[in-house]
Amino acid sequence: MKLSKRMQYRSFDAFGFYKGRYKNFEITIAEGGDAWKRIHQYFYVSFNSDKYDKRYNSLWDNEKFETIDEAKEYAMNWVDTYIKENKK
């Protein structure tokens, strides 16, 4: 899965995000942490698929990642598992 360059919602935001696509899922890997101190502490992943009508955020299950590579690997494994269990 190829990710976009780091983007920000607004130029003054402390945290950025990366977007990519994998098997009909739009995947966003975002930076998270202490917004007041503007300290990056972790990455989290969110998924969106119109084909499968599925949305998910790893923070719902308190899944946080230390590196972007860990988040990317989790994202691809999650999508593969979801598709395998929910064939259309």
C-alpha positions in Angstrom: 0.0 0.0 0.0 1.4 3.4 -1.0 0.7 6.3 1.3 0.4 10.0 0.3 2.8 12.6 1.6 2.2 13.9 5.0 -0.8 16.3 5.0 -2.4 18.6 7.6 -6.0 19.8 8.0 -4.8 23.3 8.6 -1.3 24.7 8.4 -1.1 25.3 12.2 -2.2 21.8 13.2 0.4 19.9 15.2 -0.6 16.5 13.8 -0.7 15.3 10.2 -2.1 12.3 8.4 -1.4 10.0 5.4 -3.9 8.6 3.0 -3.8 5.4 0.9 -6.0 2.8 -0.8 -6.0 -0.9 -0.3 -8.5 -3.4 -1.8 -11.4 -0.9 -2.1 -10.8 0.6 1.3 -9.7 4.2 1.8 -7.2 4.2 4.7 -6.1 7.1 6.8 -3.1 6.9 9.1 -3.1 9.8 11.5 -0.8 11.1 14.1 -2.1 11.5 17.6 -0.9 12.8 21.0 -1.1 15.7 23.3 -2.6 18.6 21.4 -1.9 21.1 24.1 1.8 20.4 24.2 1.8 19.6 20.4 3.7 16.4 21.1 3.2 13.4 18.7 2.8 10.2 20.7 1.2 7.6 18.4 -0.4 6.7 15.1 -3.9 5.4 14.6 -5.8 4.1 11.6 -9.2 4.7 10.1 -10.9 2.8 7.3 -13.7 3.6 4.9 -15.2 1.5 2.2 -18.3 2.3 0.1 -18.3 -1.2 -1.5 -18.4 -3.0 1.8 -20.3 -0.2 3.6 -17.8 -0.3 6.4 -16.2 2.4 8.6 -13.7 1.7 11.4 -11.3 3.5 13.6 -8.5 1.7 15.5 -9.0 4.0 18.5 -12.5 2.4 19.0 -10.5 -0.7 20.2 -7.7 1.4 21.8 -5.3 0.3 19.1 -2.3 2.8 18.9 1.0 2.3 17.1 4.5 3.6 17.7 5.5 3.7 14.0 3.8 4.4 10.7 5.0 0.9 9.5 3.2 -0.8 12.4 0.0 1.1 11.5 0.3 0.3 7.8 0.8 -3.4 8.6 -2.2 -3.4 10.9 -4.3 -1.7 8.3 -3.5 -4.2 5.6 -4.1 -7.2 7.9 -7.4 -5.8 9.1 -8.7 -5.2 5.6 -7.6 -8.7 4.5 -9.3 -10.3 7.5 -12.5 -8.3 7.0 -12.7 -9.2 3.3 -12.1 -12.8 4.0 -14.8 -12.9 6.7 -17.4 -10.8 4.7 -17.1 -12.0 1.1 -19.6 -10.2 -1.2 
